[in-house]
């Protein structure tokens, strides 16, 4: 059969696990929504905010700054009065679009089952949260 080399799986309980570190970057609902908002190209700050219902100005600013720091978003300032600020995904950020689309498809197909499971759980545990 040959001498197969066993592949060691990463320990997801260790904080140094790269998978865990990536989840910290993209697990924020706001980060995911920024990726969706920017997937078709560059947008001004106000346009990004309009596309993401419910995000506050402070949260959007924090999210964009963190994503810029992580190399996922590019911020371009045009020196006009007032300055025009545009955001786009970097090539690294664009690599997440396919993954995020798969997550969106999974959500469309399976989230109704999650909601049903929650309702059944709440009913069987005496919780009536609708």
C-alpha positions as CSV (number, residue, x, y, z in Angstrom):
1,X,0.0,0.0,0.0
2,X,2.9,2.4,0.5
3,X,3.9,4.6,3.3
4,X,1.1,7.1,3.6
5,X,2.0,10.1,5.7
6,X,-0.9,10.8,8.2
7,X,-2.3,14.3,7.8
8,X,-2.5,16.1,11.2
9,X,-5.7,18.0,11.7
10,X,-5.5,21.4,13.2
11,X,-6.7,21.6,16.8
12,X,-9.6,24.1,16.6
13,X,-9.4,24.6,20.4
14,X,-6.1,26.3,20.2
15,X,-6.1,30.1,19.8
16,X,-3.3,29.8,17.3
17,X,-5.5,27.8,14.9
18,X,-5.6,29.8,11.6
19,X,-9.2,28.7,10.9
20,X,-10.2,30.2,14.2
21,X,-8.4,33.4,13.3
22,X,-10.1,33.6,9.9
23,X,-13.5,33.1,11.6
24,X,-12.8,36.1,13.8
25,X,-12.4,38.2,10.7
26,X,-15.4,37.1,8.7
27,X,-17.9,35.9,11.4
28,X,-19.1,39.4,12.1
29,X,-22.5,39.8,10.4
30,X,-21.4,43.3,9.4
31,X,-18.2,42.1,7.7
32,X,-20.2,39.6,5.7
33,X,-22.7,42.2,4.7
34,X,-19.9,44.6,3.7
35,X,-18.5,41.8,1.4
36,X,-22.0,41.4,-0.1
37,X,-22.4,45.1,-0.6
38,X,-19.0,45.5,-2.3
39,X,-19.1,42.4,-4.4
40,X,-20.2,44.3,-7.5
41,X,-17.5,47.0,-7.2
42,X,-16.6,50.3,-5.6
43,X,-19.1,52.2,-3.5
44,X,-19.0,55.5,-1.5
45,X,-19.4,55.2,2.2
46,X,-23.0,56.4,2.1
47,X,-23.9,53.9,-0.6
48,X,-22.4,51.1,1.5
49,X,-24.5,52.3,4.5
50,X,-27.7,52.4,2.4
51,X,-27.2,48.8,1.2
52,X,-26.7,47.5,4.8
53,X,-30.0,47.9,6.6
54,X,-29.6,48.5,10.4
55,X,-25.9,49.3,10.5
56,X,-25.0,52.4,12.5
57,X,-22.4,54.9,11.2
58,X,-20.1,54.0,14.0
59,X,-20.3,50.2,13.4
60,X,-19.8,50.6,9.6
61,X,-16.8,52.8,10.2
62,X,-15.3,50.2,12.7
63,X,-16.1,47.3,10.3
64,X,-14.5,49.0,7.3
65,X,-11.4,50.0,9.3
66,X,-10.9,46.5,10.5
67,X,-11.5,45.0,7.1
68,X,-9.0,47.5,5.6
69,X,-6.5,46.5,8.3
70,X,-7.1,42.8,7.4
71,X,-6.4,43.6,3.8
72,X,-9.9,42.8,2.6
73,X,-11.1,46.3,1.8
74,X,-9.4,49.2,0.0
75,X,-10.2,52.8,1.0
76,X,-9.7,55.5,-1.6
77,X,-9.9,59.2,-0.7
78,X,-10.4,61.8,-3.4
79,X,-9.1,65.1,-2.1
80,X,-12.1,67.3,-2.8
81,X,-14.1,69.5,-0.6
82,X,-15.6,67.6,1.1
83,X,-13.4,64.6,0.5
84,X,-15.0,61.7,-1.4
85,X,-14.3,58.3,0.2
86,X,-14.8,55.1,-1.9
87,X,-14.5,51.5,-0.7
88,X,-13.9,48.4,-2.7
89,X,-12.8,44.8,-2.0
90,X,-9.1,44.1,-2.5
91,X,-8.1,41.1,-4.5
92,X,-7.8,39.2,-1.2
93,X,-11.3,40.4,-0.2
94,X,-12.7,39.2,-3.6
95,X,-11.5,35.7,-2.8
96,X,-14.2,35.5,-0.1
97,X,-17.1,36.2,-2.5
98,X,-17.5,32.6,-3.6
99,X,-17.4,31.3,0.0
100,X,-19.9,33.9,1.0
101,X,-22.2,33.0,-1.9
102,X,-22.1,29.4,-0.7
103,X,-23.1,30.5,2.8
104,X,-25.9,32.6,1.3
105,X,-27.2,29.6,-0.7
106,X,-27.0,27.4,2.4
107,X,-29.0,30.0,4.3
108,X,-31.7,30.2,1.6
109,X,-32.0,26.4,1.6
110,X,-31.6,25.4,5.2
111,X,-32.4,28.4,7.5
112,X,-36.2,27.5,7.4
113,X,-35.1,24.2,9.0
114,X,-33.2,26.1,11.7
115,X,-36.2,28.3,12.4
116,X,-38.4,25.2,12.7
117,X,-35.9,23.5,15.0
118,X,-35.9,26.6,17.2
119,X,-39.7,26.7,17.4
120,X,-39.8,23.0,18.3
121,X,-37.1,23.4,20.9
122,X,-38.9,26.4,22.5
123,X,-42.2,24.6,22.6
124,X,-40.7,21.5,24.2
125,X,-38.8,23.6,26.7
126,X,-41.7,25.8,27.8
127,X,-40.5,28.9,26.0
128,X,-42.9,30.9,23.9
129,X,-40.7,33.3,22.0
130,X,-42.1,34.1,18.6
